[in-house]
Amino acid sequence: MIDVIFGGLSYWIFGFGFSFGNDYPNPFLGIGKFFFDPTYQEDTTDQAWSFAAFFFQMSFATTTSTIVSGM
């Protein structure tokens, strides 16, 4: 439980921004979209895809933390 909770929070705060932020500094690390909030988008279809992409990528991030911790 702790891996999923803290992994999900850290992915929400930092991970999505590093993964899918703007490619301004370099093509490997994005900057932007920290504290991910897709509700500022105008189209509800874009919001739904953003929520789905965030949840899908967060599940992979939290799964890797459970593998490392040995649970």
PyMOL Python script that loads the backbone (N, CA, C, O; Angstrom):
from pymol import cmd

cmd.read_pdbstr("""\
ATOM      1  N   MET A   1       0.817  -1.190   0.000  1.00  0.00           N
ATOM      2  CA  MET A   1       0.000   0.000   0.000  1.00  0.00           C
ATOM      3  C   MET A   1       0.869   1.265   0.000  1.00  0.00           C
ATOM      4  O   MET A   1       0.581   2.227  -0.712  1.00  0.00           O
ATOM      5  N   ILE A   2       1.907   1.249   0.788  1.00  0.00           N
ATOM      6  CA  ILE A   2       2.751   2.439   0.893  1.00  0.00           C
ATOM      7  C   ILE A   2       3.460   2.712  -0.431  1.00  0.00           C
ATOM      8  O   ILE A   2       3.603   3.865  -0.837  1.00  0.00           O
ATOM      9  N   ASP A   3       3.903   1.650  -1.102  1.00  0.00           N
ATOM     10  CA  ASP A   3       4.552   1.844  -2.403  1.00  0.00           C
ATOM     11  C   ASP A   3       3.608   2.504  -3.400  1.00  0.00           C
ATOM     12  O   ASP A   3       4.007   3.417  -4.122  1.00  0.00           O
ATOM     13  N   VAL A   4       2.379   2.055  -3.441  1.00  0.00           N
ATOM     14  CA  VAL A   4       1.421   2.600  -4.401  1.00  0.00           C
ATOM     15  C   VAL A   4       1.024   4.027  -4.029  1.00  0.00           C
ATOM     16  O   VAL A   4       0.902   4.882  -4.906  1.00  0.00           O
ATOM     17  N   ILE A   5       0.826   4.286  -2.757  1.00  0.00           N
ATOM     18  CA  ILE A   5       0.409   5.636  -2.338  1.00  0.00           C
ATOM     19  C   ILE A   5       1.521   6.655  -2.580  1.00  0.00           C
ATOM     20  O   ILE A   5       1.301   7.673  -3.237  1.00  0.00           O
ATOM     21  N   PHE A   6       2.707   6.381  -2.053  1.00  0.00           N
ATOM     22  CA  PHE A   6       3.794   7.345  -2.222  1.00  0.00           C
ATOM     23  C   PHE A   6       4.319   7.369  -3.651  1.00  0.00           C
ATOM     24  O   PHE A   6       4.740   8.417  -4.139  1.00  0.00           O
ATOM     25  N   GLY A   7       4.298   6.227  -4.322  1.00  0.00           N
ATOM     26  CA  GLY A   7       4.689   6.210  -5.727  1.00  0.00           C
ATOM     27  C   GLY A   7       3.727   6.999  -6.588  1.00  0.00           C
ATOM     28  O   GLY A   7       4.148   7.725  -7.489  1.00  0.00           O
ATOM     29  N   GLY A   8       2.421   6.861  -6.315  1.00  0.00           N
ATOM     30  CA  GLY A   8       1.434   7.625  -7.064  1.00  0.00           C
ATOM     31  C   GLY A   8       1.527   9.115  -6.813  1.00  0.00           C
ATOM     32  O   GLY A   8       1.396   9.913  -7.741  1.00  0.00           O
ATOM     33  N   LEU A   9       1.752   9.496  -5.565  1.00  0.00           N
ATOM     34  CA  LEU A   9       1.903  10.918  -5.250  1.00  0.00           C
ATOM     35  C   LEU A   9       3.151  11.516  -5.890  1.00  0.00           C
ATOM     36  O   LEU A   9       3.113  12.621  -6.430  1.00  0.00           O
ATOM     37  N   SER A  10       4.250  10.783  -5.826  1.00  0.00           N
ATOM     38  CA  SER A  10       5.478  11.313  -6.420  1.00  0.00           C
ATOM     39  C   SER A  10       5.379  11.357  -7.945  1.00  0.00           C
ATOM     40  O   SER A  10       5.947  12.249  -8.576  1.00  0.00           O
ATOM     41  N   TYR A  11       4.662  10.402  -8.539  1.00  0.00           N
ATOM     42  CA  TYR A  11       4.474  10.471  -9.988  1.00  0.00           C
ATOM     43  C   TYR A  11       3.578  11.643 -10.358  1.00  0.00           C
ATOM     44  O   TYR A  11       3.805  12.301 -11.373  1.00  0.00           O
ATOM     45  N   TRP A  12       2.560  11.911  -9.541  1.00  0.00           N
ATOM     46  CA  TRP A  12       1.680  13.052  -9.799  1.00  0.00           C
ATOM     47  C   TRP A  12       2.458  14.361  -9.685  1.00  0.00           C
ATOM     48  O   TRP A  12       2.270  15.265 -10.499  1.00  0.00           O
ATOM     49  N   ILE A  13       3.333  14.470  -8.680  1.00  0.00           N
ATOM     50  CA  ILE A  13       4.065  15.714  -8.448  1.00  0.00           C
ATOM     51  C   ILE A  13       5.181  15.898  -9.480  1.00  0.00           C
ATOM     52  O   ILE A  13       5.281  16.958 -10.098  1.00  0.00           O
ATOM     53  N   PHE A  14       6.016  14.881  -9.669  1.00  0.00           N
ATOM     54  CA  PHE A  14       7.212  15.033 -10.495  1.00  0.00           C
ATOM     55  C   PHE A  14       7.217  14.194 -11.766  1.00  0.00           C
ATOM     56  O   PHE A  14       7.616  14.680 -12.825  1.00  0.00           O
ATOM     57  N   GLY A  15       6.786  12.958 -11.677  1.00  0.00           N
ATOM     58  CA  GLY A  15       6.992  11.997 -12.758  1.00  0.00           C
ATOM     59  C   GLY A  15       6.347  12.361 -14.073  1.00  0.00           C
ATOM     60  O   GLY A  15       6.985  12.277 -15.122  1.00  0.00           O
ATOM     61  N   PHE A  16       5.078  12.768 -14.034  1.00  0.00           N
ATOM     62  CA  PHE A  16       4.401  13.107 -15.287  1.00  0.00           C
ATOM     63  C   PHE A  16       5.043  14.322 -15.937  1.00  0.00           C
ATOM     64  O   PHE A  16       5.137  14.384 -17.163  1.00  0.00           O
ATOM     65  N   GLY A  17       5.481  15.278 -15.150  1.00  0.00           N
ATOM     66  CA  GLY A  17       6.154  16.454 -15.697  1.00  0.00           C
ATOM     67  C   GLY A  17       7.487  16.119 -16.333  1.00  0.00           C
ATOM     68  O   GLY A  17       7.835  16.680 -17.372  1.00  0.00           O
ATOM     69  N   PHE A  18       8.242  15.210 -15.722  1.00  0.00           N
ATOM     70  CA  PHE A  18       9.518  14.803 -16.313  1.00  0.00           C
ATOM     71  C   PHE A  18       9.314  13.938 -17.547  1.00  0.00           C
ATOM     72  O   PHE A  18      10.128  13.976 -18.470  1.00  0.00           O
ATOM     73  N   SER A  19       8.243  13.163 -17.575  1.00  0.00           N
ATOM     74  CA  SER A  19       7.991  12.279 -18.709  1.00  0.00           C
ATOM     75  C   SER A  19       7.362  12.997 -19.895  1.00  0.00           C
ATOM     76  O   SER A  19       7.775  12.793 -21.037  1.00  0.00           O
ATOM     77  N   PHE A  20       6.366  13.835 -19.631  1.00  0.00           N
ATOM     78  CA  PHE A  20       5.585  14.417 -20.713  1.00  0.00           C
ATOM     79  C   PHE A  20       5.573  15.936 -20.698  1.00  0.00           C
ATOM     80  O   PHE A  20       4.682  16.544 -21.291  1.00  0.00           O
ATOM     81  N   GLY A  21       6.512  16.552 -20.052  1.00  0.00           N
ATOM     82  CA  GLY A  21       6.578  18.012 -20.053  1.00  0.00           C
ATOM     83  C   GLY A  21       7.090  18.540 -21.371  1.00  0.00           C
ATOM     84  O   GLY A  21       7.306  17.775 -22.311  1.00  0.00           O
ATOM     85  N   ASN A  22       7.283  19.817 -21.445  1.00  0.00           N
ATOM     86  CA  ASN A  22       7.791  20.435 -22.669  1.00  0.00           C
ATOM     87  C   ASN A  22       9.225  19.996 -22.909  1.00  0.00           C
ATOM     88  O   ASN A  22       9.974  19.766 -21.959  1.00  0.00           O
ATOM     89  N   ASP A  23       9.614  19.879 -24.179  1.00  0.00           N
ATOM     90  CA  ASP A  23      10.957  19.410 -24.537  1.00  0.00           C
ATOM     91  C   ASP A  23      11.952  20.552 -24.669  1.00  0.00           C
ATOM     92  O   ASP A  23      12.903  20.455 -25.444  1.00  0.00           O
ATOM     93  N   TYR A  24      11.753  21.611 -23.938  1.00  0.00           N
ATOM     94  CA  TYR A  24      12.597  22.788 -24.096  1.00  0.00           C
ATOM     95  C   TYR A  24      14.060  22.543 -23.740  1.00  0.00           C
ATOM     96  O   TYR A  24      14.917  22.825 -24.577  1.00  0.00           O
ATOM     97  N   PRO A  25      14.409  22.033 -22.545  1.00  0.00           N
ATOM     98  CA  PRO A  25      15.829  21.905 -22.220  1.00  0.00           C
ATOM     99  C   PRO A  25      16.543  20.847 -23.056  1.00  0.00           C
ATOM    100  O   PRO A  25      17.628  21.105 -23.576  1.00  0.00           O
ATOM    101  N   ASN A  26      15.963  19.681 -23.190  1.00  0.00           N
ATOM    102  CA  ASN A  26      16.556  18.615 -23.981  1.00  0.00           C
ATOM    103  C   ASN A  26      15.476  17.598 -24.329  1.00  0.00           C
ATOM    104  O   ASN A  26      14.398  17.633 -23.737  1.00  0.00           O
ATOM    105  N   PRO A  27      15.733  16.695 -25.271  1.00  0.00           N
ATOM    106  CA  PRO A  27      14.687  15.746 -25.679  1.00  0.00           C
ATOM    107  C   PRO A  27      14.491  14.577 -24.718  1.00  0.00           C
ATOM    108  O   PRO A  27      13.579  13.776 -24.929  1.00  0.00           O
ATOM    109  N   PHE A  28      15.296  14.445 -23.685  1.00  0.00           N
ATOM    110  CA  PHE A  28      15.219  13.296 -22.789  1.00  0.00           C
ATOM    111  C   PHE A  28      14.462  13.575 -21.498  1.00  0.00           C
ATOM    112  O   PHE A  28      13.931  12.649 -20.887  1.00  0.00           O
ATOM    113  N   LEU A  29      14.404  14.815 -21.078  1.00  0.00           N
ATOM    114  CA  LEU A  29      13.778  15.179 -19.813  1.00  0.00           C
ATOM    115  C   LEU A  29      12.873  16.381 -20.033  1.00  0.00           C
ATOM    116  O   LEU A  29      13.335  17.450 -20.432  1.00  0.00           O
ATOM    117  N   GLY A  30      11.589  16.204 -19.772  1.00  0.00           N
ATOM    118  CA  GLY A  30      10.645  17.299 -19.958  1.00  0.00           C
ATOM    119  C   GLY A  30      10.564  18.176 -18.721  1.00  0.00           C
ATOM    120  O   GLY A  30      10.798  17.712 -17.606  1.00  0.00           O
ATOM    121  N   ILE A  31      10.240  19.407 -18.914  1.00  0.00           N
ATOM    122  CA  ILE A  31      10.032  20.342 -17.821  1.00  0.00           C
ATOM    123  C   ILE A  31       8.652  20.962 -18.023  1.00  0.00           C
ATOM    124  O   ILE A  31       8.362  21.520 -19.081  1.00  0.00           O
ATOM    125  N   GLY A  32       7.828  20.861 -17.026  1.00  0.00           N
ATOM    126  CA  GLY A  32       6.481  21.401 -17.104  1.00  0.00           C
ATOM    127  C   GLY A  32       5.463  20.327 -16.759  1.00  0.00           C
ATOM    128  O   GLY A  32       5.811  19.150 -16.666  1.00  0.00           O
ATOM    129  N   LYS A  33       4.231  20.713 -16.572  1.00  0.00           N
ATOM    130  CA  LYS A  33       3.124  19.823 -16.215  1.00  0.00           C
ATOM    131  C   LYS A  33       3.348  19.146 -14.866  1.00  0.00           C
ATOM    132  O   LYS A  33       2.888  18.024 -14.657  1.00  0.00           O
ATOM    133  N   PHE A  34       4.044  19.810 -13.952  1.00  0.00           N
ATOM    134  CA  PHE A  34       4.176  19.290 -12.602  1.00  0.00           C
ATOM    135  C   PHE A  34       2.850  19.494 -11.883  1.00  0.00           C
ATOM    136  O   PHE A  34       2.105  20.413 -12.224  1.00  0.00           O
ATOM    137  N   PHE A  35       2.541  18.664 -10.902  1.00  0.00           N
ATOM    138  CA  PHE A  35       1.238  18.647 -10.240  1.00  0.00           C
ATOM    139  C   PHE A  35       0.138  18.566 -11.313  1.00  0.00           C
ATOM    140  O   PHE A  35      -0.696  19.463 -11.439  1.00  0.00           O
ATOM    141  N   PHE A  36       0.159  17.495 -12.062  1.00  0.00           N
ATOM    142  CA  PHE A  36      -0.665  17.302 -13.247  1.00  0.00           C
ATOM    143  C   PHE A  36      -2.144  17.564 -12.972  1.00  0.00           C
ATOM    144  O   PHE A  36      -2.727  16.988 -12.054  1.00  0.00           O
ATOM    145  N   ASP A  37      -2.743  18.443 -13.781  1.00  0.00           N
ATOM    146  CA  ASP A  37      -4.169  18.775 -13.660  1.00  0.00           C
ATOM    147  C   ASP A  37      -4.744  18.961 -15.064  1.00  0.00           C
ATOM    148  O   ASP A  37      -4.578  20.028 -15.656  1.00  0.00           O
ATOM    149  N   PRO A  38      -5.412  17.950 -15.604  1.00  0.00           N
ATOM    150  CA  PRO A  38      -5.935  18.075 -16.969  1.00  0.00           C
ATOM    151  C   PRO A  38      -7.245  18.845 -17.061  1.00  0.00           C
ATOM    152  O   PRO A  38      -7.752  19.035 -18.167  1.00  0.00           O
ATOM    153  N   THR A  39      -7.811  19.293 -15.951  1.00  0.00           N
ATOM    154  CA  THR A  39      -9.105  19.970 -16.009  1.00  0.00           C
ATOM    155  C   THR A  39      -9.025  21.360 -16.618  1.00  0.00           C
ATOM    156  O   THR A  39     -10.062  21.941 -16.940  1.00  0.00           O
ATOM    157  N   TYR A  40      -7.837  21.909 -16.787  1.00  0.00           N
ATOM    158  CA  TYR A  40      -7.730  23.226 -17.409  1.00  0.00           C
ATOM    159  C   TYR A  40      -7.898  23.160 -18.926  1.00  0.00           C
ATOM    160  O   TYR A  40      -8.001  24.199 -19.579  1.00  0.00           O
ATOM    161  N   GLN A  41      -7.925  21.951 -19.496  1.00  0.00           N
ATOM    162  CA  GLN A  41      -8.142  21.812 -20.933  1.00  0.00           C
ATOM    163  C   GLN A  41      -9.610  22.058 -21.257  1.00  0.00           C
ATOM    164  O   GLN A  41     -10.490  21.705 -20.472  1.00  0.00           O
ATOM    165  N   GLU A  42      -9.873  22.653 -22.397  1.00  0.00           N
ATOM    166  CA  GLU A  42     -11.230  23.048 -22.742  1.00  0.00           C
ATOM    167  C   GLU A  42     -12.086  21.883 -23.221  1.00  0.00           C
ATOM    168  O   GLU A  42     -13.264  21.806 -22.871  1.00  0.00           O
ATOM    169  N   ASP A  43     -11.529  20.990 -24.001  1.00  0.00           N
ATOM    170  CA  ASP A  43     -12.285  19.890 -24.584  1.00  0.00           C
ATOM    171  C   ASP A  43     -12.356  18.724 -23.595  1.00  0.00           C
ATOM    172  O   ASP A  43     -11.332  18.308 -23.054  1.00  0.00           O
ATOM    173  N   THR A  44     -13.550  18.201 -23.359  1.00  0.00           N
ATOM    174  CA  THR A  44     -13.699  17.099 -22.403  1.00  0.00           C
ATOM    175  C   THR A  44     -13.091  15.806 -22.935  1.00  0.00           C
ATOM    176  O   THR A  44     -12.707  14.945 -22.144  1.00  0.00           O
ATOM    177  N   THR A  45     -12.994  15.649 -24.246  1.00  0.00           N
ATOM    178  CA  THR A  45     -12.344  14.468 -24.810  1.00  0.00           C
ATOM    179  C   THR A  45     -10.859  14.485 -24.491  1.00  0.00           C
ATOM    180  O   THR A  45     -10.284  13.448 -24.160  1.00  0.00           O
ATOM    181  N   ASP A  46     -10.238  15.638 -24.585  1.00  0.00           N
ATOM    182  CA  ASP A  46      -8.821  15.755 -24.230  1.00  0.00           C
ATOM    183  C   ASP A  46      -8.609  15.489 -22.745  1.00  0.00           C
ATOM    184  O   ASP A  46      -7.603  14.892 -22.363  1.00  0.00           O
ATOM    185  N   GLN A  47      -9.540  15.924 -21.907  1.00  0.00           N
ATOM    186  CA  GLN A  47      -9.432  15.658 -20.477  1.00  0.00           C
ATOM    187  C   GLN A  47      -9.495  14.164 -20.202  1.00  0.00           C
ATOM    188  O   GLN A  47      -8.728  13.653 -19.386  1.00  0.00           O
ATOM    189  N   ALA A  48     -10.395  13.462 -20.871  1.00  0.00           N
ATOM    190  CA  ALA A  48     -10.533  12.023 -20.658  1.00  0.00           C
ATOM    191  C   ALA A  48      -9.279  11.281 -21.080  1.00  0.00           C
ATOM    192  O   ALA A  48      -8.830  10.376 -20.376  1.00  0.00           O
ATOM    193  N   TRP A  49      -8.701  11.650 -22.226  1.00  0.00           N
ATOM    194  CA  TRP A  49      -7.471  10.999 -22.669  1.00  0.00           C
ATOM    195  C   TRP A  49      -6.302  11.340 -21.744  1.00  0.00           C
ATOM    196  O   TRP A  49      -5.432  10.500 -21.513  1.00  0.00           O
ATOM    197  N   SER A  50      -6.275  12.545 -21.223  1.00  0.00           N
ATOM    198  CA  SER A  50      -5.210  12.927 -20.296  1.00  0.00           C
ATOM    199  C   SER A  50      -5.307  12.145 -18.991  1.00  0.00           C
ATOM    200  O   SER A  50      -4.294  11.669 -18.479  1.00  0.00           O
ATOM    201  N   PHE A  51      -6.519  12.009 -18.448  1.00  0.00           N
ATOM    202  CA  PHE A  51      -6.702  11.201 -17.248  1.00  0.00           C
ATOM    203  C   PHE A  51      -6.308   9.750 -17.490  1.00  0.00           C
ATOM    204  O   PHE A  51      -5.652   9.136 -16.648  1.00  0.00           O
ATOM    205  N   ALA A  52      -6.704   9.197 -18.633  1.00  0.00           N
ATOM    206  CA  ALA A  52      -6.383   7.805 -18.949  1.00  0.00           C
ATOM    207  C   ALA A  52      -4.877   7.607 -19.097  1.00  0.00           C
ATOM    208  O   ALA A  52      -4.323   6.635 -18.583  1.00  0.00           O
ATOM    209  N   ALA A  53      -4.217   8.524 -19.796  1.00  0.00           N
ATOM    210  CA  ALA A  53      -2.764   8.414 -19.969  1.00  0.00           C
ATOM    211  C   ALA A  53      -2.041   8.546 -18.637  1.00  0.00           C
ATOM    212  O   ALA A  53      -1.085   7.819 -18.371  1.00  0.00           O
ATOM    213  N   PHE A  54      -2.497   9.476 -17.798  1.00  0.00           N
ATOM    214  CA  PHE A  54      -1.873   9.658 -16.493  1.00  0.00           C
ATOM    215  C   PHE A  54      -2.023   8.408 -15.638  1.00  0.00           C
ATOM    216  O   PHE A  54      -1.049   7.945 -15.044  1.00  0.00           O
ATOM    217  N   PHE A  55      -3.228   7.857 -15.568  1.00  0.00           N
ATOM    218  CA  PHE A  55      -3.468   6.674 -14.740  1.00  0.00           C
ATOM    219  C   PHE A  55      -2.695   5.472 -15.269  1.00  0.00           C
ATOM    220  O   PHE A  55      -2.155   4.694 -14.481  1.00  0.00           O
ATOM    221  N   PHE A  56      -2.633   5.308 -16.576  1.00  0.00           N
ATOM    222  CA  PHE A  56      -1.891   4.199 -17.183  1.00  0.00           C
ATOM    223  C   PHE A  56      -0.406   4.292 -16.858  1.00  0.00           C
ATOM    224  O   PHE A  56       0.200   3.298 -16.456  1.00  0.00           O
ATOM    225  N   GLN A  57       0.186   5.464 -17.023  1.00  0.00           N
ATOM    226  CA  GLN A  57       1.612   5.624 -16.738  1.00  0.00           C
ATOM    227  C   GLN A  57       1.902   5.547 -15.246  1.00  0.00           C
ATOM    228  O   GLN A  57       2.954   5.053 -14.841  1.00  0.00           O
ATOM    229  N   MET A  58       0.970   6.036 -14.425  1.00  0.00           N
ATOM    230  CA  MET A  58       1.156   5.943 -12.978  1.00  0.00           C
ATOM    231  C   MET A  58       1.142   4.489 -12.516  1.00  0.00           C
ATOM    232  O   MET A  58       1.865   4.131 -11.586  1.00  0.00           O
ATOM    233  N   SER A  59       0.336   3.653 -13.147  1.00  0.00           N
ATOM    234  CA  SER A  59       0.318   2.239 -12.764  1.00  0.00           C
ATOM    235  C   SER A  59       1.663   1.582 -13.039  1.00  0.00           C
ATOM    236  O   SER A  59       2.107   0.747 -12.251  1.00  0.00           O
ATOM    237  N   PHE A  60       2.325   1.940 -14.146  1.00  0.00           N
ATOM    238  CA  PHE A  60       3.664   1.404 -14.406  1.00  0.00           C
ATOM    239  C   PHE A  60       4.686   1.927 -13.398  1.00  0.00           C
ATOM    240  O   PHE A  60       5.554   1.178 -12.949  1.00  0.00           O
ATOM    241  N   ALA A  61       4.587   3.193 -13.045  1.00  0.00           N
ATOM    242  CA  ALA A  61       5.535   3.766 -12.079  1.00  0.00           C
ATOM    243  C   ALA A  61       5.391   3.121 -10.709  1.00  0.00           C
ATOM    244  O   ALA A  61       6.394   2.832 -10.056  1.00  0.00           O
ATOM    245  N   THR A  62       4.172   2.892 -10.268  1.00  0.00           N
ATOM    246  CA  THR A  62       3.982   2.273  -8.954  1.00  0.00           C
ATOM    247  C   THR A  62       4.332   0.794  -8.980  1.00  0.00           C
ATOM    248  O   THR A  62       4.766   0.251  -7.964  1.00  0.00           O
ATOM    249  N   THR A  63       4.154   0.126 -10.120  1.00  0.00           N
ATOM    250  CA  THR A  63       4.546  -1.287 -10.229  1.00  0.00           C
ATOM    251  C   THR A  63       6.052  -1.446 -10.111  1.00  0.00           C
ATOM    252  O   THR A  63       6.529  -2.388  -9.477  1.00  0.00           O
ATOM    253  N   THR A  64       6.807  -0.534 -10.715  1.00  0.00           N
ATOM    254  CA  THR A  64       8.263  -0.636 -10.597  1.00  0.00           C
ATOM    255  C   THR A  64       8.718  -0.423  -9.162  1.00  0.00           C
ATOM    256  O   THR A  64       9.709  -1.019  -8.739  1.00  0.00           O
ATOM    257  N   SER A  65       8.024   0.404  -8.411  1.00  0.00           N
ATOM    258  CA  SER A  65       8.423   0.596  -7.015  1.00  0.00           C
ATOM    259  C   SER A  65       8.145  -0.651  -6.186  1.00  0.00           C
ATOM    260  O   SER A  65       8.888  -0.930  -5.245  1.00  0.00           O
ATOM    261  N   THR A  66       7.097  -1.412  -6.504  1.00  0.00           N
ATOM    262  CA  THR A  66       6.838  -2.645  -5.756  1.00  0.00           C
ATOM    263  C   THR A  66       7.852  -3.724  -6.117  1.00  0.00           C
ATOM    264  O   THR A  66       8.190  -4.551  -5.270  1.00  0.00           O
ATOM    265  N   ILE A  67       8.341  -3.736  -7.345  1.00  0.00           N
ATOM    266  CA  ILE A  67       9.360  -4.708  -7.738  1.00  0.00           C
ATOM    267  C   ILE A  67      10.661  -4.437  -6.980  1.00  0.00           C
ATOM    268  O   ILE A  67      11.302  -5.370  -6.497  1.00  0.00           O
ATOM    269  N   VAL A  68      11.047  -3.188  -6.874  1.00  0.00           N
ATOM    270  CA  VAL A  68      12.292  -2.838  -6.188  1.00  0.00           C
ATOM    271  C   VAL A  68      12.204  -3.125  -4.694  1.00  0.00           C
ATOM    272  O   VAL A  68      13.182  -3.564  -4.089  1.00  0.00           O
ATOM    273  N   SER A  69      11.038  -2.880  -4.094  1.00  0.00           N
ATOM    274  CA  SER A  69      10.918  -3.081  -2.656  1.00  0.00           C
ATOM    275  C   SER A  69      10.758  -4.553  -2.272  1.00  0.00           C
ATOM    276  O   SER A  69      10.868  -4.898  -1.095  1.00  0.00           O
ATOM    277  N   GLY A  70      10.503  -5.411  -3.239  1.00  0.00           N
ATOM    278  CA  GLY A  70      10.428  -6.836  -2.962  1.00  0.00           C
ATOM    279  C   GLY A  70       9.080  -7.297  -2.463  1.00  0.00           C
ATOM    280  O   GLY A  70       8.982  -8.368  -1.865  1.00  0.00           O
ATOM    281  N   MET A  71       8.048  -6.528  -2.690  1.00  0.00           N
ATOM    282  CA  MET A  71       6.723  -6.942  -2.217  1.00  0.00           C
ATOM    283  C   MET A  71       6.030  -7.720  -3.283  1.00  0.00           C
ATOM    284  O   MET A  71       4.898  -8.163  -3.087  1.00  0.00           O
TER     285      MET A  71
END
""", "prot")
cmd.dss("prot")
cmd.show_as("cartoon", "prot")
cmd.util.cbc("prot")
cmd.orient("prot")
